[in-house]
Amino acid sequence: MNRFDYVRPHTISDAIKALATPASRVLAGGTNLVDLMKYDVDRPDCVVDINRLPLREISEMADGGLRIGALVSNSDLAWHATVQARYPLLASAILAGASPQLRNAATTGGNLLQRTRCYYFYDPSTACNKRDPGTGCSAIGGVNRIHAILGASADCIAVHPSDMCVALAAIGAVVEVEGPNGKRSIPFHDFHRLPGSEPQRDNTMREGELITGVVLPPADFGAHYTYLKIRDRLSYAFALVSVAVGLTLKADTIEDARVALGGVAHKPWRDDAAEAILKGQKPATPLFRQFADQVLAEAKGQGENDFKIELARRAIVRALHQAAAGTPQDQSNKSVQ
């Protein structure tokens, strides 16, 4: 671990000033940043500890939505009464991730900013365009069992590791940021980015900006939701494929459908055009298979991860059945229903 300056601001404006240089990093729960520093993957000149900032509130919005402060812990968010009642999809996704100890420390803002768990990204002795642009991607032609099947590029096939972000993508959240040029609100589908030729850029935040909160729009999924996570072991493992589904049903007909995938791309994956296939239709296996085929039409494996295409197809169909039946995946008993 390299030597670095440590700053602990008391105000958002002071934090933004401390983040003025590209070599500064935000420290909240530290569940990802500290690992990156220990492995010599990230070598910041300055660590800005934001834990004294007033960003721990969960508050009601006038339109019936919910605002979540960037420092709200994953545990506090998952077990919050309003989240459990009105956004159970989000609570379920959070409880599917990590361990209770990590959820106690990890924060809402930090979850959005966590880096890929690609083996090569974490190994400074290997080539990785995300860690060291221009050096190549060792995962292409290498060990790539956990890597992307959608939206990858010739420069990077890493995937985004978050469970919470997959639910936020399905819900249609908005990320609030503040920086040297003021405040911005970024729709969730625009927050994370595909690798393209700049895989070192995970998101669309600008230099010096700080996440201050996440806003959830009013949700009307009711009991028709699920978060299905397929992984190599039942606890403390990242998703090979995950599916977040929220359906609005009326008279046994799908009025609205929100479906997002995790573990398959550089960002949580949502296909608005494919969702249109479900709307106005009655839940049925052929319809769900048609939807899955549309979502995965351009999926491409890298050899070792070819199996993820069929795994994703089956997971999508299973998740849609769970949501339509109002029998969401139980995150305490993780056996797939």
Secondary structure, DSSP 8 states (H G I E B T S, - for coil): ----EEE--SSHHHHHHHT-STTEEEESS-TTHHHHHHTTS---SEEEE-TTSS---EEE-TTS-EEEETT-BHHHHHT-HHHHHH-HHHHHHHHTSS-HHHHHH-BHHHHHH-----TTTT-TTS-BTTTSTTS-BTTTTS--TTS-SSS--SS-------SHHHHHHHHT-EEEEEETTEEEEEEHHHHB---TT-TT--B---TT-EEEEEEE-----TT-EEEEEE-SSSSS---SEEEEEEEEEETTEEEEEEEEEESSSSS-EE-HHHHHHHTTS---HHHHHHHHHHHTTT----STTTHHHHHHHHHHHHHHHHHHHT----SSS-S--
